[in-house]
Amino acid sequence: MDIVLFYRLERAWGGAYWELRQKLGQDAVDKSVYRAWRELTDQDHTLVARSLLPIWPRSLRSRLATRL
């Protein structure tokens, strides 16, 4: 992977994470990320972001639904 692209993606993921955390709450976002990360089955680190994208929103919705 191109190292410049890697750092750009890292900053984008970090920014998205922190923004969600501020808007939806630390507990909900942290636990949804943890749950989504545990569902990953990819061993190839270059595929993790692609695999996490569909899992994390589902995990976050589920976590937020339990707060209602």
mmCIF file of the N, C-alpha and C atoms, coordinates in Angstrom:
data_MODEL
# 
_entry.id   MODEL 
# 
loop_
_atom_site.group_PDB 
_atom_site.id 
_atom_site.type_symbol 
_atom_site.label_atom_id 
_atom_site.label_alt_id 
_atom_site.label_comp_id 
_atom_site.label_asym_id 
_atom_site.label_entity_id 
_atom_site.label_seq_id 
_atom_site.pdbx_PDB_ins_code 
_atom_site.Cartn_x 
_atom_site.Cartn_y 
_atom_site.Cartn_z 
_atom_site.occupancy 
_atom_site.B_iso_or_equiv 
_atom_site.pdbx_formal_charge 
_atom_site.auth_seq_id 
_atom_site.auth_comp_id 
_atom_site.auth_asym_id 
_atom_site.auth_atom_id 
_atom_site.pdbx_PDB_model_num 
ATOM 1   N N  . MET A 1 1  ? 0.853   -1.171  0.000  1.00 0.00 ? 1  MET A N  1 
ATOM 2   C CA . MET A 1 1  ? 0.000   0.000   0.000  1.00 0.00 ? 1  MET A CA 1 
ATOM 3   C C  . MET A 1 1  ? 0.899   1.234   0.000  1.00 0.00 ? 1  MET A C  1 
ATOM 4   N N  . ASP A 1 2  ? 0.488   2.231   -0.718 1.00 0.00 ? 2  ASP A N  1 
ATOM 5   C CA . ASP A 1 2  ? 1.184   3.505   -0.777 1.00 0.00 ? 2  ASP A CA 1 
ATOM 6   C C  . ASP A 1 2  ? 1.141   4.160   0.606  1.00 0.00 ? 2  ASP A C  1 
ATOM 7   N N  . ILE A 1 3  ? 2.305   4.514   1.138  1.00 0.00 ? 3  ILE A N  1 
ATOM 8   C CA . ILE A 1 3  ? 2.376   5.048   2.500  1.00 0.00 ? 3  ILE A CA 1 
ATOM 9   C C  . ILE A 1 3  ? 1.636   6.386   2.638  1.00 0.00 ? 3  ILE A C  1 
ATOM 10  N N  . VAL A 1 4  ? 1.663   7.212   1.606  1.00 0.00 ? 4  VAL A N  1 
ATOM 11  C CA . VAL A 1 4  ? 0.944   8.494   1.658  1.00 0.00 ? 4  VAL A CA 1 
ATOM 12  C C  . VAL A 1 4  ? -0.561  8.237   1.730  1.00 0.00 ? 4  VAL A C  1 
ATOM 13  N N  . LEU A 1 5  ? -1.042  7.317   0.909  1.00 0.00 ? 5  LEU A N  1 
ATOM 14  C CA . LEU A 1 5  ? -2.459  6.960   0.944  1.00 0.00 ? 5  LEU A CA 1 
ATOM 15  C C  . LEU A 1 5  ? -2.837  6.387   2.308  1.00 0.00 ? 5  LEU A C  1 
ATOM 16  N N  . PHE A 1 6  ? -1.982  5.559   2.848  1.00 0.00 ? 6  PHE A N  1 
ATOM 17  C CA . PHE A 1 6  ? -2.226  4.960   4.159  1.00 0.00 ? 6  PHE A CA 1 
ATOM 18  C C  . PHE A 1 6  ? -2.463  6.045   5.210  1.00 0.00 ? 6  PHE A C  1 
ATOM 19  N N  . TYR A 1 7  ? -1.607  7.044   5.252  1.00 0.00 ? 7  TYR A N  1 
ATOM 20  C CA . TYR A 1 7  ? -1.747  8.091   6.263  1.00 0.00 ? 7  TYR A CA 1 
ATOM 21  C C  . TYR A 1 7  ? -2.961  8.979   6.003  1.00 0.00 ? 7  TYR A C  1 
ATOM 22  N N  . ARG A 1 8  ? -3.309  9.185   4.756  1.00 0.00 ? 8  ARG A N  1 
ATOM 23  C CA . ARG A 1 8  ? -4.528  9.944   4.464  1.00 0.00 ? 8  ARG A CA 1 
ATOM 24  C C  . ARG A 1 8  ? -5.760  9.184   4.938  1.00 0.00 ? 8  ARG A C  1 
ATOM 25  N N  . LEU A 1 9  ? -5.786  7.897   4.660  1.00 0.00 ? 9  LEU A N  1 
ATOM 26  C CA . LEU A 1 9  ? -6.919  7.079   5.099  1.00 0.00 ? 9  LEU A CA 1 
ATOM 27  C C  . LEU A 1 9  ? -6.981  7.001   6.620  1.00 0.00 ? 9  LEU A C  1 
ATOM 28  N N  . GLU A 1 10 ? -5.826  6.902   7.241  1.00 0.00 ? 10 GLU A N  1 
ATOM 29  C CA . GLU A 1 10 ? -5.780  6.848   8.698  1.00 0.00 ? 10 GLU A CA 1 
ATOM 30  C C  . GLU A 1 10 ? -6.386  8.116   9.299  1.00 0.00 ? 10 GLU A C  1 
ATOM 31  N N  . ARG A 1 11 ? -6.041  9.259   8.746  1.00 0.00 ? 11 ARG A N  1 
ATOM 32  C CA . ARG A 1 11 ? -6.594  10.518  9.248  1.00 0.00 ? 11 ARG A CA 1 
ATOM 33  C C  . ARG A 1 11 ? -8.093  10.612  8.983  1.00 0.00 ? 11 ARG A C  1 
ATOM 34  N N  . ALA A 1 12 ? -8.540  10.121  7.838  1.00 0.00 ? 12 ALA A N  1 
ATOM 35  C CA . ALA A 1 12 ? -9.973  10.157  7.524  1.00 0.00 ? 12 ALA A CA 1 
ATOM 36  C C  . ALA A 1 12 ? -10.758 9.276   8.493  1.00 0.00 ? 12 ALA A C  1 
ATOM 37  N N  . TRP A 1 13 ? -10.285 8.053   8.730  1.00 0.00 ? 13 TRP A N  1 
ATOM 38  C CA . TRP A 1 13 ? -10.952 7.154   9.669  1.00 0.00 ? 13 TRP A CA 1 
ATOM 39  C C  . TRP A 1 13 ? -10.970 7.754   11.068 1.00 0.00 ? 13 TRP A C  1 
ATOM 40  N N  . GLY A 1 14 ? -9.833  8.304   11.482 1.00 0.00 ? 14 GLY A N  1 
ATOM 41  C CA . GLY A 1 14 ? -9.747  8.912   12.806 1.00 0.00 ? 14 GLY A CA 1 
ATOM 42  C C  . GLY A 1 14 ? -10.711 10.084  12.956 1.00 0.00 ? 14 GLY A C  1 
ATOM 43  N N  . GLY A 1 15 ? -10.775 10.924  11.919 1.00 0.00 ? 15 GLY A N  1 
ATOM 44  C CA . GLY A 1 15 ? -11.681 12.071  11.947 1.00 0.00 ? 15 GLY A CA 1 
ATOM 45  C C  . GLY A 1 15 ? -13.137 11.652  12.022 1.00 0.00 ? 15 GLY A C  1 
ATOM 46  N N  . ALA A 1 16 ? -13.489 10.647  11.239 1.00 0.00 ? 16 ALA A N  1 
ATOM 47  C CA . ALA A 1 16 ? -14.870 10.149  11.252 1.00 0.00 ? 16 ALA A CA 1 
ATOM 48  C C  . ALA A 1 16 ? -15.211 9.564   12.626 1.00 0.00 ? 16 ALA A C  1 
ATOM 49  N N  . TYR A 1 17 ? -14.286 8.818   13.168 1.00 0.00 ? 17 TYR A N  1 
ATOM 50  C CA . TYR A 1 17 ? -14.493 8.208   14.473 1.00 0.00 ? 17 TYR A CA 1 
ATOM 51  C C  . TYR A 1 17 ? -14.733 9.275   15.549 1.00 0.00 ? 17 TYR A C  1 
ATOM 52  N N  . TRP A 1 18 ? -13.879 10.296  15.593 1.00 0.00 ? 18 TRP A N  1 
ATOM 53  C CA . TRP A 1 18 ? -14.002 11.316  16.622 1.00 0.00 ? 18 TRP A CA 1 
ATOM 54  C C  . TRP A 1 18 ? -15.263 12.149  16.441 1.00 0.00 ? 18 TRP A C  1 
ATOM 55  N N  . GLU A 1 19 ? -15.625 12.425  15.208 1.00 0.00 ? 19 GLU A N  1 
ATOM 56  C CA . GLU A 1 19 ? -16.856 13.193  14.980 1.00 0.00 ? 19 GLU A CA 1 
ATOM 57  C C  . GLU A 1 19 ? -18.079 12.409  15.438 1.00 0.00 ? 19 GLU A C  1 
ATOM 58  N N  . LEU A 1 20 ? -18.128 11.140  15.096 1.00 0.00 ? 20 LEU A N  1 
ATOM 59  C CA . LEU A 1 20 ? -19.245 10.308  15.558 1.00 0.00 ? 20 LEU A CA 1 
ATOM 60  C C  . LEU A 1 20 ? -19.271 10.222  17.078 1.00 0.00 ? 20 LEU A C  1 
ATOM 61  N N  . ARG A 1 21 ? -18.113 10.109  17.658 1.00 0.00 ? 21 ARG A N  1 
ATOM 62  C CA . ARG A 1 21 ? -18.002 10.015  19.111 1.00 0.00 ? 21 ARG A CA 1 
ATOM 63  C C  . ARG A 1 21 ? -18.567 11.264  19.791 1.00 0.00 ? 21 ARG A C  1 
ATOM 64  N N  . GLN A 1 22 ? -18.279 12.421  19.215 1.00 0.00 ? 22 GLN A N  1 
ATOM 65  C CA . GLN A 1 22 ? -18.781 13.671  19.786 1.00 0.00 ? 22 GLN A CA 1 
ATOM 66  C C  . GLN A 1 22 ? -20.291 13.800  19.619 1.00 0.00 ? 22 GLN A C  1 
ATOM 67  N N  . LYS A 1 23 ? -20.815 13.330  18.489 1.00 0.00 ? 23 LYS A N  1 
ATOM 68  C CA . LYS A 1 23 ? -22.243 13.506  18.210 1.00 0.00 ? 23 LYS A CA 1 
ATOM 69  C C  . LYS A 1 23 ? -23.117 12.427  18.842 1.00 0.00 ? 23 LYS A C  1 
ATOM 70  N N  . LEU A 1 24 ? -22.615 11.205  18.905 1.00 0.00 ? 24 LEU A N  1 
ATOM 71  C CA . LEU A 1 24 ? -23.442 10.095  19.363 1.00 0.00 ? 24 LEU A CA 1 
ATOM 72  C C  . LEU A 1 24 ? -23.063 9.564   20.743 1.00 0.00 ? 24 LEU A C  1 
ATOM 73  N N  . GLY A 1 25 ? -21.930 9.998   21.239 1.00 0.00 ? 25 GLY A N  1 
ATOM 74  C CA . GLY A 1 25 ? -21.502 9.568   22.567 1.00 0.00 ? 25 GLY A CA 1 
ATOM 75  C C  . GLY A 1 25 ? -20.382 8.547   22.523 1.00 0.00 ? 25 GLY A C  1 
ATOM 76  N N  . GLN A 1 26 ? -19.476 8.696   23.462 1.00 0.00 ? 26 GLN A N  1 
ATOM 77  C CA . GLN A 1 26 ? -18.298 7.842   23.542 1.00 0.00 ? 26 GLN A CA 1 
ATOM 78  C C  . GLN A 1 26 ? -18.663 6.368   23.698 1.00 0.00 ? 26 GLN A C  1 
ATOM 79  N N  . ASP A 1 27 ? -19.551 6.058   24.608 1.00 0.00 ? 27 ASP A N  1 
ATOM 80  C CA . ASP A 1 27 ? -19.896 4.666   24.898 1.00 0.00 ? 27 ASP A CA 1 
ATOM 81  C C  . ASP A 1 27 ? -20.457 3.944   23.676 1.00 0.00 ? 27 ASP A C  1 
ATOM 82  N N  . ALA A 1 28 ? -21.420 4.569   23.013 1.00 0.00 ? 28 ALA A N  1 
ATOM 83  C CA . ALA A 1 28 ? -22.061 3.922   21.861 1.00 0.00 ? 28 ALA A CA 1 
ATOM 84  C C  . ALA A 1 28 ? -21.072 3.693   20.726 1.00 0.00 ? 28 ALA A C  1 
ATOM 85  N N  . VAL A 1 29 ? -20.273 4.697   20.424 1.00 0.00 ? 29 VAL A N  1 
ATOM 86  C CA . VAL A 1 29 ? -19.349 4.582   19.292 1.00 0.00 ? 29 VAL A CA 1 
ATOM 87  C C  . VAL A 1 29 ? -18.208 3.619   19.620 1.00 0.00 ? 29 VAL A C  1 
ATOM 88  N N  . ASP A 1 30 ? -17.629 3.731   20.789 1.00 0.00 ? 30 ASP A N  1 
ATOM 89  C CA . ASP A 1 30 ? -16.529 2.840   21.163 1.00 0.00 ? 30 ASP A CA 1 
ATOM 90  C C  . ASP A 1 30 ? -16.959 1.375   21.133 1.00 0.00 ? 30 ASP A C  1 
ATOM 91  N N  . LYS A 1 31 ? -18.112 1.111   21.709 1.00 0.00 ? 31 LYS A N  1 
ATOM 92  C CA . LYS A 1 31 ? -18.579 -0.279  21.742 1.00 0.00 ? 31 LYS A CA 1 
ATOM 93  C C  . LYS A 1 31 ? -18.964 -0.792  20.362 1.00 0.00 ? 31 LYS A C  1 
ATOM 94  N N  . SER A 1 32 ? -19.491 0.082   19.519 1.00 0.00 ? 32 SER A N  1 
ATOM 95  C CA . SER A 1 32 ? -19.841 -0.359  18.162 1.00 0.00 ? 32 SER A CA 1 
ATOM 96  C C  . SER A 1 32 ? -18.594 -0.654  17.347 1.00 0.00 ? 32 SER A C  1 
ATOM 97  N N  . VAL A 1 33 ? -17.549 0.145   17.516 1.00 0.00 ? 33 VAL A N  1 
ATOM 98  C CA . VAL A 1 33 ? -16.288 -0.112  16.809 1.00 0.00 ? 33 VAL A CA 1 
ATOM 99  C C  . VAL A 1 33 ? -15.701 -1.435  17.288 1.00 0.00 ? 33 VAL A C  1 
ATOM 100 N N  . TYR A 1 34 ? -15.702 -1.638  18.585 1.00 0.00 ? 34 TYR A N  1 
ATOM 101 C CA . TYR A 1 34 ? -15.166 -2.881  19.133 1.00 0.00 ? 34 TYR A CA 1 
ATOM 102 C C  . TYR A 1 34 ? -15.933 -4.098  18.604 1.00 0.00 ? 34 TYR A C  1 
ATOM 103 N N  . ARG A 1 35 ? -17.253 -4.003  18.621 1.00 0.00 ? 35 ARG A N  1 
ATOM 104 C CA . ARG A 1 35 ? -18.071 -5.120  18.146 1.00 0.00 ? 35 ARG A CA 1 
ATOM 105 C C  . ARG A 1 35 ? -17.828 -5.383  16.654 1.00 0.00 ? 35 ARG A C  1 
ATOM 106 N N  . ALA A 1 36 ? -17.770 -4.324  15.862 1.00 0.00 ? 36 ALA A N  1 
ATOM 107 C CA . ALA A 1 36 ? -17.528 -4.467  14.425 1.00 0.00 ? 36 ALA A CA 1 
ATOM 108 C C  . ALA A 1 36 ? -16.147 -5.060  14.176 1.00 0.00 ? 36 ALA A C  1 
ATOM 109 N N  . TRP A 1 37 ? -15.155 -4.605  14.907 1.00 0.00 ? 37 TRP A N  1 
ATOM 110 C CA . TRP A 1 37 ? -13.792 -5.103  14.733 1.00 0.00 ? 37 TRP A CA 1 
ATOM 111 C C  . TRP A 1 37 ? -13.723 -6.599  15.046 1.00 0.00 ? 37 TRP A C  1 
ATOM 112 N N  . ARG A 1 38 ? -14.468 -7.040  16.050 1.00 0.00 ? 38 ARG A N  1 
ATOM 113 C CA . ARG A 1 38 ? -14.457 -8.466  16.420 1.00 0.00 ? 38 ARG A CA 1 
ATOM 114 C C  . ARG A 1 38 ? -15.117 -9.341  15.363 1.00 0.00 ? 38 ARG A C  1 
ATOM 115 N N  . GLU A 1 39 ? -16.014 -8.750  14.558 1.00 0.00 ? 39 GLU A N  1 
ATOM 116 C CA . GLU A 1 39 ? -16.680 -9.507  13.501 1.00 0.00 ? 39 GLU A CA 1 
ATOM 117 C C  . GLU A 1 39 ? -15.806 -9.706  12.268 1.00 0.00 ? 39 GLU A C  1 
ATOM 118 N N  . LEU A 1 40 ? -14.724 -8.949  12.167 1.00 0.00 ? 40 LEU A N  1 
ATOM 119 C CA . LEU A 1 40 ? -13.872 -9.046  10.984 1.00 0.00 ? 40 LEU A CA 1 
ATOM 120 C C  . LEU A 1 40 ? -13.245 -10.428 10.884 1.00 0.00 ? 40 LEU A C  1 
ATOM 121 N N  . THR A 1 41 ? -13.183 -10.923 9.674  1.00 0.00 ? 41 THR A N  1 
ATOM 122 C CA . THR A 1 41 ? -12.549 -12.214 9.439  1.00 0.00 ? 41 THR A CA 1 
ATOM 123 C C  . THR A 1 41 ? -11.332 -12.099 8.533  1.00 0.00 ? 41 THR A C  1 
ATOM 124 N N  . ASP A 1 42 ? -11.095 -10.909 7.984  1.00 0.00 ? 42 ASP A N  1 
ATOM 125 C CA . ASP A 1 42 ? -9.964  -10.723 7.066  1.00 0.00 ? 42 ASP A CA 1 
ATOM 126 C C  . ASP A 1 42 ? -8.641  -10.806 7.805  1.00 0.00 ? 42 ASP A C  1 
ATOM 127 N N  . GLN A 1 43 ? -7.744  -11.560 7.244  1.00 0.00 ? 43 GLN A N  1 
ATOM 128 C CA . GLN A 1 43 ? -6.385  -11.616 7.758  1.00 0.00 ? 43 GLN A CA 1 
ATOM 129 C C  . GLN A 1 43 ? -5.499  -10.611 7.029  1.00 0.00 ? 43 GLN A C  1 
ATOM 130 N N  . ASP A 1 44 ? -5.922  -10.192 5.855  1.00 0.00 ? 44 ASP A N  1 
ATOM 131 C CA . ASP A 1 44 ? -5.166  -9.243  5.045  1.00 0.00 ? 44 ASP A CA 1 
ATOM 132 C C  . ASP A 1 44 ? -5.499  -7.831  5.511  1.00 0.00 ? 44 ASP A C  1 
ATOM 133 N N  . HIS A 1 45 ? -4.533  -7.146  6.074  1.00 0.00 ? 45 HIS A N  1 
ATOM 134 C CA . HIS A 1 45 ? -4.768  -5.813  6.633  1.00 0.00 ? 45 HIS A CA 1 
ATOM 135 C C  . HIS A 1 45 ? -5.212  -4.796  5.595  1.00 0.00 ? 45 HIS A C  1 
ATOM 136 N N  . THR A 1 46 ? -4.907  -5.028  4.329  1.00 0.00 ? 46 THR A N  1 
ATOM 137 C CA . THR A 1 46 ? -5.333  -4.087  3.293  1.00 0.00 ? 46 THR A CA 1 
ATOM 138 C C  . THR A 1 46 ? -6.833  -4.180  3.045  1.00 0.00 ? 46 THR A C  1 
ATOM 139 N N  . LEU A 1 47 ? -7.473  -5.251  3.485  1.00 0.00 ? 47 LEU A N  1 
ATOM 140 C CA . LEU A 1 47 ? -8.905  -5.434  3.270  1.00 0.00 ? 47 LEU A CA 1 
ATOM 141 C C  . LEU A 1 47 ? -9.754  -5.037  4.480  1.00 0.00 ? 47 LEU A C  1 
ATOM 142 N N  . VAL A 1 48 ? -9.130  -4.729  5.577  1.00 0.00 ? 48 VAL A N  1 
ATOM 143 C CA . VAL A 1 48 ? -9.865  -4.452  6.808  1.00 0.00 ? 48 VAL A CA 1 
ATOM 144 C C  . VAL A 1 48 ? -10.831 -3.284  6.640  1.00 0.00 ? 48 VAL A C  1 
ATOM 145 N N  . ALA A 1 49 ? -10.354 -2.178  6.088  1.00 0.00 ? 49 ALA A N  1 
ATOM 146 C CA . ALA A 1 49 ? -11.228 -1.011  5.937  1.00 0.00 ? 49 ALA A CA 1 
ATOM 147 C C  . ALA A 1 49 ? -12.426 -1.337  5.066  1.00 0.00 ? 49 ALA A C  1 
ATOM 148 N N  . ARG A 1 50 ? -12.213 -2.069  3.998  1.00 0.00 ? 50 ARG A N  1 
ATOM 149 C CA . ARG A 1 50 ? -13.307 -2.440  3.097  1.00 0.00 ? 50 ARG A CA 1 
ATOM 150 C C  . ARG A 1 50 ? -14.312 -3.329  3.826  1.00 0.00 ? 50 ARG A C  1 
ATOM 151 N N  . SER A 1 51 ? -13.848 -4.186  4.665  1.00 0.00 ? 51 SER A N  1 
ATOM 152 C CA . SER A 1 51 ? -14.741 -5.091  5.388  1.00 0.00 ? 51 SER A CA 1 
ATOM 153 C C  . SER A 1 51 ? -15.436 -4.402  6.550  1.00 0.00 ? 51 SER A C  1 
ATOM 154 N N  . LEU A 1 52 ? -14.758 -3.450  7.174  1.00 0.00 ? 52 LEU A N  1 
ATOM 155 C CA . LEU A 1 52 ? -15.324 -2.775  8.333  1.00 0.00 ? 52 LEU A CA 1 
ATOM 156 C C  . LEU A 1 52 ? -16.459 -1.828  7.944  1.00 0.00 ? 52 LEU A C  1 
ATOM 157 N N  . LEU A 1 53 ? -16.407 -1.273  6.749  1.00 0.00 ? 53 LEU A N  1 
ATOM 158 C CA . LEU A 1 53 ? -17.418 -0.301  6.322  1.00 0.00 ? 53 LEU A CA 1 
ATOM 159 C C  . LEU A 1 53 ? -18.850 -0.801  6.428  1.00 0.00 ? 53 LEU A C  1 
ATOM 160 N N  . PRO A 1 54 ? -19.190 -1.996  5.976  1.00 0.00 ? 54 PRO A N  1 
ATOM 161 C CA . PRO A 1 54 ? -20.583 -2.430  6.128  1.00 0.00 ? 54 PRO A CA 1 
ATOM 162 C C  . PRO A 1 54 ? -20.921 -2.911  7.548  1.00 0.00 ? 54 PRO A C  1 
ATOM 163 N N  . ILE A 1 55 ? -19.932 -3.336  8.295  1.00 0.00 ? 55 ILE A N  1 
ATOM 164 C CA . ILE A 1 55 ? -20.181 -3.880  9.630  1.00 0.00 ? 55 ILE A CA 1 
ATOM 165 C C  . ILE A 1 55 ? -20.391 -2.781  10.658 1.00 0.00 ? 55 ILE A C  1 
ATOM 166 N N  . TRP A 1 56 ? -19.564 -1.753  10.641 1.00 0.00 ? 56 TRP A N  1 
ATOM 167 C CA . TRP A 1 56 ? -19.595 -0.728  11.679 1.00 0.00 ? 56 TRP A CA 1 
ATOM 168 C C  . TRP A 1 56 ? -20.930 0.004   11.750 1.00 0.00 ? 56 TRP A C  1 
ATOM 169 N N  . PRO A 1 57 ? -21.506 0.471   10.638 1.00 0.00 ? 57 PRO A N  1 
ATOM 170 C CA . PRO A 1 57 ? -22.812 1.157   10.754 1.00 0.00 ? 57 PRO A CA 1 
ATOM 171 C C  . PRO A 1 57 ? -23.897 0.255   11.346 1.00 0.00 ? 57 PRO A C  1 
ATOM 172 N N  . ARG A 1 58 ? -23.893 -1.003  10.966 1.00 0.00 ? 58 ARG A N  1 
ATOM 173 C CA . ARG A 1 58 ? -24.885 -1.941  11.511 1.00 0.00 ? 58 ARG A CA 1 
ATOM 174 C C  . ARG A 1 58 ? -24.686 -2.097  13.022 1.00 0.00 ? 58 ARG A C  1 
ATOM 175 N N  . SER A 1 59 ? -23.452 -2.201  13.434 1.00 0.00 ? 59 SER A N  1 
ATOM 176 C CA . SER A 1 59 ? -23.136 -2.331  14.848 1.00 0.00 ? 59 SER A CA 1 
ATOM 177 C C  . SER A 1 59 ? -23.524 -1.065  15.610 1.00 0.00 ? 59 SER A C  1 
ATOM 178 N N  . LEU A 1 60 ? -23.280 0.092   15.011 1.00 0.00 ? 60 LEU A N  1 
ATOM 179 C CA . LEU A 1 60 ? -23.619 1.356   15.653 1.00 0.00 ? 60 LEU A CA 1 
ATOM 180 C C  . LEU A 1 60 ? -25.128 1.525   15.780 1.00 0.00 ? 60 LEU A C  1 
ATOM 181 N N  . ARG A 1 61 ? -25.864 1.185   14.735 1.00 0.00 ? 61 ARG A N  1 
ATOM 182 C CA . ARG A 1 61 ? -27.338 1.260   14.805 1.00 0.00 ? 61 ARG A CA 1 
ATOM 183 C C  . ARG A 1 61 ? -27.863 0.365   15.915 1.00 0.00 ? 61 ARG A C  1 
ATOM 184 N N  . SER A 1 62 ? -27.310 -0.823  16.003 1.00 0.00 ? 62 SER A N  1 
ATOM 185 C CA . SER A 1 62 ? -27.737 -1.762  17.031 1.00 0.00 ? 62 SER A CA 1 
ATOM 186 C C  . SER A 1 62 ? -27.442 -1.210  18.425 1.00 0.00 ? 62 SER A C  1 
ATOM 187 N N  . ARG A 1 63 ? -26.277 -0.630  18.585 1.00 0.00 ? 63 ARG A N  1 
ATOM 188 C CA . ARG A 1 63 ? -25.886 -0.069  19.881 1.00 0.00 ? 63 ARG A CA 1 
ATOM 189 C C  . ARG A 1 63 ? -26.772 1.111   20.266 1.00 0.00 ? 63 ARG A C  1 
ATOM 190 N N  . LEU A 1 64 ? -27.065 1.967   19.304 1.00 0.00 ? 64 LEU A N  1 
ATOM 191 C CA . LEU A 1 64 ? -27.913 3.143   19.581 1.00 0.00 ? 64 LEU A CA 1 
ATOM 192 C C  . LEU A 1 64 ? -29.349 2.715   19.876 1.00 0.00 ? 64 LEU A C  1 
ATOM 193 N N  . ALA A 1 65 ? -29.819 1.660   19.226 1.00 0.00 ? 65 ALA A N  1 
ATOM 194 C CA . ALA A 1 65 ? -31.191 1.174   19.451 1.00 0.00 ? 65 ALA A CA 1 
ATOM 195 C C  . ALA A 1 65 ? -31.373 0.696   20.891 1.00 0.00 ? 65 ALA A C  1 
ATOM 196 N N  . THR A 1 66 ? -30.323 0.169   21.491 1.00 0.00 ? 66 THR A N  1 
ATOM 197 C CA . THR A 1 66 ? -30.433 -0.307  22.862 1.00 0.00 ? 66 THR A CA 1 
ATOM 198 C C  . THR A 1 66 ? -30.523 0.832   23.859 1.00 0.00 ? 66 THR A C  1 
ATOM 199 N N  . ARG A 1 67 ? -30.130 2.039   23.421 1.00 0.00 ? 67 ARG A N  1 
ATOM 200 C CA . ARG A 1 67 ? -30.198 3.201   24.314 1.00 0.00 ? 67 ARG A CA 1 
ATOM 201 C C  . ARG A 1 67 ? -31.587 3.818   24.331 1.00 0.00 ? 67 ARG A C  1 
ATOM 202 N N  . LEU A 1 68 ? -32.406 3.527   23.333 1.00 0.00 ? 68 LEU A N  1 
ATOM 203 C CA . LEU A 1 68 ? -33.733 4.148   23.237 1.00 0.00 ? 68 LEU A CA 1 
ATOM 204 C C  . LEU A 1 68 ? -34.737 3.517   24.152 1.00 0.00 ? 68 LEU A C  1 
# 
